[in-house]
Amino acid sequence: MVSTQPDNGIFMTIKALISPLIARFHAGHFRISLSLCSQALLWKTLSEPTEDSHAFRRLLRMLPSTAFIFLWFLALLTLVSLSLLYLLRCFFHFEMVKSEFFHNVGVNYMFAPWISWLLLLQSSPFFTPDNISYLVLWWVFIVPIVALDVKIYGQWLMEGKRFLSTVANPTSQLSVIGNLVGALVAAKMGWKESAVCMFSLGMTHYLVLFVTLYQRLTGNNCLPAMLRPVFCLFFAAPSMACLAWDSISGSFDYSAKMLFFLSLFLFMSLVSI
């Protein structure tokens, strides 16, 4: 009979080496991938052919395409690495993941990896919205967002200890952004009904959430000082809503302009603080 003790020894050694790392790792680290994937999408959007003759766009088109591909692969590598680390955390420290899910701030960052994947999908130089792989990947990334929506929004409505007025904080807007990014990608594929569904879900909760945060009710001041940069989410949500509605309607109409000016106003308000 073959002994499994050597295999168990190797397993325990690997666990001892990586356990301290993944114990300190949490979903908040996906802020890194959010930044890189957003930059990749921004670069792709600005470098696409357009009737706009702004000098900045002409400058971007002069840059070699390999620069954008390098940025995209950097974002992909970062996101894959972070995702693998979080999977290991789920495997070795599931109780920590569970406690993170019930934390007022930590649970919102569970939207971040799926938002990152959707942004990376949209900025991909290898997939187009009419590709079947694009559709399959959209479903893979949007289902966890909807599942988190159902759980979190259900808690806001039904659970007395987790009412929105007691758990709301600026990171709660990540759930809204997840819906809006899903709507943006769906609109790019031509799935207008799905895009409108995700958009309406995101905007309905954004209005309620914005009013709650604006009133600064008891419980809304639970954000650690090191996470103060997440106040930028105040203008990120209407900005993404502007892009999503632009894709859904097919034109930069008055609704998109209203969302744009709202995000601009919130940005200027934060800058003036």
C-alpha positions as CSV (number, residue, x, y, z in Angstrom):
1,M,0.0,0.0,0.0
2,V,1.4,3.4,-1.1
3,S,2.1,5.8,1.8
4,T,0.6,9.3,1.5
5,Q,2.7,10.8,4.2
6,P,5.2,12.5,1.8
7,D,2.4,14.0,-0.1
8,N,0.8,15.3,3.1
9,G,4.2,16.7,4.1
10,I,4.5,18.6,0.9
11,F,1.0,19.9,1.2
12,M,1.6,21.1,4.8
13,T,4.8,22.8,3.7
14,I,3.1,24.7,0.9
15,K,0.3,25.7,3.2
16,A,2.8,27.0,5.8
17,L,4.5,29.1,3.2
18,I,1.5,30.7,1.6
19,S,-0.8,30.8,4.6
20,P,0.6,34.1,6.1
21,L,0.3,35.8,2.6
22,I,-3.3,34.8,1.9
23,A,-4.3,35.4,5.5
24,R,-3.5,39.1,4.9
25,F,-5.0,39.2,1.5
26,H,-8.6,40.4,1.1
27,A,-11.0,41.5,-1.6
28,G,-10.0,45.1,-1.2
29,H,-6.7,44.4,-3.1
30,F,-8.8,44.1,-6.2
31,R,-8.7,47.9,-6.3
32,I,-5.4,47.3,-8.2
33,S,-7.1,45.4,-10.9
34,L,-10.0,47.9,-11.1
35,S,-7.5,50.7,-11.8
36,L,-5.5,48.7,-14.5
37,C,-8.6,47.4,-16.3
38,S,-10.2,50.8,-16.3
39,Q,-7.0,52.3,-17.8
40,A,-7.0,49.6,-20.5
41,L,-10.6,50.4,-21.4
42,L,-9.9,54.1,-21.4
43,W,-6.9,53.6,-23.7
44,K,-8.9,51.4,-26.1
45,T,-11.8,53.9,-26.2
46,L,-9.6,56.9,-26.9
47,S,-7.6,55.1,-29.5
48,E,-10.6,53.9,-31.5
49,P,-11.4,55.8,-34.8
50,T,-13.9,58.6,-34.3
51,E,-15.0,61.9,-35.8
52,D,-13.5,63.7,-32.9
53,S,-10.3,65.4,-34.1
54,H,-9.0,66.3,-30.6
55,A,-5.2,66.5,-30.5
56,F,-5.0,64.0,-27.6
57,R,-6.7,61.3,-29.6
58,R,-4.4,61.9,-32.6
59,L,-1.5,61.5,-30.2
60,L,-2.8,58.2,-28.9
61,R,-3.2,56.8,-32.4
62,M,0.5,57.6,-33.0
63,L,1.5,55.3,-30.2
64,P,2.3,51.7,-31.2
65,S,-0.5,49.2,-30.7
66,T,1.9,47.0,-28.7
67,A,1.7,49.6,-25.9
68,F,-2.0,49.0,-25.4
69,I,-1.6,45.2,-25.7
70,F,1.1,45.4,-23.1
71,L,-1.2,47.3,-20.7
72,W,-4.0,44.8,-21.4
73,F,-1.8,41.8,-20.6
74,L,-0.5,43.6,-17.5
75,A,-4.1,44.1,-16.3
76,L,-4.9,40.4,-17.2
77,L,-1.8,39.1,-15.3
78,T,-2.6,41.2,-12.3
79,L,-6.2,40.2,-12.2
80,V,-5.4,36.5,-12.6
81,S,-2.8,36.7,-9.8
82,L,-5.2,38.4,-7.5
83,S,-8.0,35.9,-8.3
84,L,-5.8,32.9,-7.7
85,L,-4.7,34.4,-4.3
86,Y,-8.4,34.9,-3.3
87,L,-9.3,31.4,-4.4
88,L,-6.5,30.1,-2.1
89,R,-7.9,32.3,0.7
90,C,-11.3,30.7,0.2
91,F,-9.8,27.3,0.3
92,F,-7.5,27.7,3.3
93,H,-9.2,30.5,5.3
94,F,-12.9,30.2,4.5
95,E,-13.9,31.6,7.9
96,M,-12.0,34.9,7.0
97,V,-13.9,35.1,3.7
98,K,-17.2,34.5,5.6
99,S,-16.4,37.3,8.1
100,E,-15.5,39.5,5.2
101,F,-18.8,38.8,3.6
102,F,-20.6,40.0,6.7
103,H,-18.4,43.1,7.0
104,N,-20.0,46.4,5.9
105,V,-17.1,47.4,3.8
106,G,-15.5,44.1,2.8
107,V,-18.7,42.7,1.2
108,N,-18.8,45.5,-1.3
109,Y,-15.3,44.7,-2.6
110,M,-16.5,41.3,-3.6
111,F,-18.0,43.0,-6.6
112,A,-14.5,44.3,-7.6
113,P,-13.1,41.2,-9.2
114,W,-16.2,40.7,-11.4
115,I,-16.2,44.4,-12.4
116,S,-12.6,44.1,-13.3
117,W,-13.2,41.0,-15.5
118,L,-16.1,42.8,-17.3
119,L,-13.9,45.9,-17.9
120,L,-11.1,43.6,-19.2
121,L,-13.5,41.8,-21.4
122,Q,-14.7,45.0,-23.0
123,S,-11.2,46.3,-23.5
124,S,-10.0,43.0,-25.0
125,P,-8.2,43.3,-28.4
126,F,-9.0,39.7,-29.1
127,F,-12.8,39.4,-28.6
128,T,-15.5,41.4,-30.3
129,P,-19.1,41.8,-28.9
130,D,-20.5,39.6,-31.7
131,N,-18.2,36.7,-30.7
132,I,-19.8,33.7,-28.9
133,S,-16.9,33.7,-26.4
134,Y,-17.7,37.3,-25.5
135,L,-21.3,36.3,-24.7
136,V,-20.2,33.3,-22.7
137,L,-17.7,35.3,-20.6
138,W,-20.3,38.0,-20.0
139,W,-22.6,35.4,-18.5
140,V,-19.8,34.0,-16.4
141,F,-19.0,37.4,-15.0
142,I,-22.5,38.8,-14.6
143,V,-24.1,35.9,-12.7
144,P,-22.0,36.4,-9.5
145,I,-22.8,40.2,-9.6
146,V,-26.6,39.4,-9.8
147,A,-26.2,36.8,-7.0
148,L,-24.5,39.3,-4.8
149,D,-27.2,41.9,-5.7
150,V,-29.9,39.5,-4.6
151,K,-28.2,38.7,-1.3
152,I,-27.1,42.3,-0.4
153,Y,-30.2,44.1,-1.5
154,G,-32.3,41.5,0.3
155,Q,-30.4,42.2,3.5
156,W,-31.0,45.9,3.1
157,L,-34.8,45.3,2.8
158,M,-35.4,42.5,5.3
159,E,-32.7,42.1,7.9
160,G,-33.1,44.6,10.8
161,K,-29.4,44.6,11.7
162,R,-28.3,45.2,8.1
163,F,-30.7,47.9,7.0
164,L,-29.2,50.3,4.4
165,S,-29.3,53.2,6.9
166,T,-26.9,51.3,9.2
167,V,-24.5,49.7,6.8
168,A,-24.3,52.2,3.9
169,N,-20.8,53.6,3.2
170,P,-19.1,54.9,0.0
171,T,-17.9,51.4,-1.0
172,S,-21.6,50.4,-1.3
173,Q,-21.6,52.1,-4.6
174,L,-19.5,49.2,-6.0
175,S,-22.6,47.1,-6.2
176,V,-24.2,49.9,-8.4
177,I,-21.1,50.1,-10.6
178,G,-21.2,46.4,-11.1
179,N,-24.7,46.6,-12.5
180,L,-23.8,49.5,-14.7
181,V,-20.7,47.9,-16.1
182,G,-22.8,44.8,-16.9
183,A,-25.3,47.0,-18.6
184,L,-22.6,48.7,-20.7
185,V,-21.2,45.4,-21.9
186,A,-24.7,44.0,-22.6
187,A,-25.5,47.1,-24.7
188,K,-22.2,46.6,-26.7
189,M,-23.4,43.1,-27.6
190,G,-26.8,44.4,-28.7
191,W,-28.7,42.9,-25.8
192,K,-30.8,46.0,-25.1
193,E,-33.3,44.4,-22.8
194,S,-30.6,42.9,-20.6
195,A,-28.8,46.2,-20.6
196,V,-31.9,48.1,-19.6
197,C,-32.6,45.5,-16.8
198,M,-29.1,45.9,-15.3
199,F,-29.2,49.7,-15.8
200,S,-32.6,50.1,-14.0
201,L,-31.4,47.8,-11.2
202,G,-28.3,49.8,-10.7
203,M,-29.8,53.3,-11.0
204,T,-32.7,52.5,-8.6
205,H,-30.4,51.4,-5.9
206,Y,-28.0,54.3,-6.7
207,L,-30.7,56.9,-6.0
208,V,-31.6,55.3,-2.7
209,L,-27.9,54.8,-1.8
210,F,-27.0,58.3,-2.7
211,V,-29.7,59.9,-0.6
212,T,-28.7,57.6,2.4
213,L,-25.0,58.6,2.1
214,Y,-25.9,62.2,1.6
215,Q,-27.8,62.3,4.9
216,R,-24.9,60.8,6.7
217,L,-27.1,58.7,9.0
218,T,-25.7,56.9,12.0
219,G,-23.5,54.0,10.8
220,N,-22.3,55.7,7.6
221,N,-19.1,56.9,9.2
222,C,-17.6,53.4,9.6
223,L,-15.0,53.8,6.7
224,P,-11.3,53.4,7.8
225,A,-9.1,56.4,7.1
226,M,-6.9,54.4,4.7
227,L,-10.0,53.9,2.5
228,R,-10.9,57.6,2.1
229,P,-9.9,57.4,-1.6
230,V,-13.1,55.4,-2.2
231,F,-15.0,58.7,-2.0
232,C,-14.1,58.9,-5.7
233,L,-16.8,56.3,-6.2
234,F,-19.3,59.2,-5.8
235,F,-18.6,60.4,-9.3
236,A,-17.6,57.0,-10.7
237,A,-21.1,55.7,-10.4
238,P,-22.9,58.4,-12.5
239,S,-19.9,58.4,-14.9
240,M,-20.4,54.7,-15.6
241,A,-24.2,55.3,-15.8
242,C,-23.5,58.0,-18.4
243,L,-21.4,55.5,-20.5
244,A,-24.0,52.7,-20.1
245,W,-26.9,54.9,-21.2
246,D,-25.0,56.2,-24.1
247,S,-24.5,52.6,-25.3
248,I,-28.1,51.7,-24.6
249,S,-29.7,54.7,-26.4
250,G,-27.0,54.8,-29.1
251,S,-26.5,58.6,-28.7
252,F,-25.2,61.0,-26.1
253,D,-28.7,62.4,-25.4
254,Y,-30.0,64.5,-22.6
255,S,-30.2,61.7,-20.1
256,A,-26.5,60.9,-20.7
257,K,-25.7,64.5,-20.4
258,M,-27.5,64.8,-17.1
259,L,-25.5,61.9,-15.7
260,F,-22.3,63.4,-17.1
261,F,-22.9,66.8,-15.5
262,L,-23.9,65.1,-12.2
263,S,-20.6,63.2,-12.1
264,L,-18.7,66.4,-13.0
265,F,-20.4,68.3,-10.2
266,L,-19.6,65.5,-7.7
267,F,-16.0,65.5,-8.9
268,M,-15.7,69.3,-8.4
269,S,-17.3,69.0,-5.0
270,L,-14.7,66.4,-3.8
271,V,-11.8,68.4,-5.3
272,S,-12.9,71.5,-3.4
273,I,-12.9,69.8,0.0
